[in-house]
Amino acid sequence: MKGKSEYKKSLWIRIWKQRYFHLFVLLGVLFLLLFNYLPMFGILMAFKDYKIQSGIMGIFTSKFVGLKHFNAFFTDYQFGHLMYNTIMLSIAKIVFLFPLPIFLAIVLSEVRNRTIKRVVQTVSYLPYFISWVIVAGFCQILLSTTNGVLNDAISALAGQKLQILTSPKYFMPLAVITALWKETGWWTIIFLAAITSIDPTLYEAAEIDGASRLRRISNITLPGILPTITVVLILALGSLLGGGLSGSNFEQSYLLGNGANQDASRIIQTYVLDIGLAQGRYSYAAAAGLFQSVISVALVLISNFIARKTTGEGLF
């Protein structure tokens, strides 16, 4: 008993000494509770006829209607088109964005000049901190048909202006290119961290044995970062309806989308916003959002299962 009481006393002493660190942890926990877990009660709206006039308690007291709003969403004439736009946009980002950070990380790991390495890392990483609102503003400045830099240059050369911001056929390439510019640096840092964790003696032994640089990359670097590649790919596939590697598709579709290019830019997330807030159909919007979340969880489980079977690596 004495030993147990002494342990408890020393535990509280350690907690008190680390109180400022625990305070920071507590703030993070409170953030998760308020903005991630507490809003999950709103899922109940998807199964009820919720009216905004009933307030927060209406989430619990509204009439239960089962899968009524899910059926309405699945039978909506826009459902197929929304799914197509959402999935194709995410797939395009994964196809082009997934290999590039791996390639850039491997190239940077092979650069011996520290100055060049740091400059490239900084230049590629800085766009990640720029808001999508600012990126959309850049696109307006560069690509607008009225006073855009690109179209002004084309007009000066007696060419025909490009309707990049208003044509549906240009929306997906524009979304992919801006995502590449903004997100590549962040994922490069992730893969660079994985490369630095590889035992350097493996490279030294391979070099002594006469292995070329490409041979060292293929036999040491790539297998060494395979667990990280697998985890990133699982997360990307899990968020296939949300945005793949570039986080949410919502910002791009909402900021770069308009009435002229909505055939390509309207996705499930912007549809939920329009239906939920503009038309006040909160239960219907909650059902559409919940459907997307359930599919995302299923994709994570499936991709993790496949990764476990094929490579032996996975999230769990």
Summary of the structure (lengths in Angstrom):
residues: 316
radius of gyration: 24.9
end to end distance: 38.7
largest distance: 90.2
contacts: 898
relative contact order: 0.12
helix: 77%
strand: 1%
